[in-house]
Amino acid sequence: MDYNFPAVKDNKDSEALAHEVFGIMERSLKEAGIHIVFEKLIILPEPRSNDPSPPGFTSVLLLDESHATAHCFSDIENKGLLAVDVFTCGGQPDKTLAAAKAIHTALDQRWAGQKDYKSIQSTAWRFPYDI
């Protein structure tokens, strides 16, 4: 799932957005009955470092059957971009689809109508399901 977001300009913007998106993902996965075994959220660029990364964040939730990730940054045109991926390799695709739909719905409900927000695509849902 890819989204245009308002550009994140610095670590404060990145941190607020990161925690909100991460919370949406975590709640959606748990509500779908997917077991999270490890999670990590990194705000970019990391404070007090020489990190050349643009403002944004990267996160991963390791699942007992695979992973869910979110990556957000501002590009050179000062547009914010967010990519969310939910993938499981187990025998419960309905749980994966439920989690992906819940994340997508929560993001749309939270940011729809705001300047620079747009859901771009949902290509990860093409097989075996479409939304």
Salt bridges, closest charged atoms under 4 A:
GLU15 OE2 - HIS19 NE2 3.79
GLU20 OE2 - ARG110 NE 2.50
GLU26 OE2 - LYS30 NZ 3.83
ASP64 OD2 - HIS35 ND1 3.80
GLU77 OE1 - LYS79 NZ 3.49
ASP85 OD2 - HIS67 NE2 2.71
ASP108 OD2 - HIS104 NE2 3.29
ASP130 OD1 - ARG126 NE 3.86
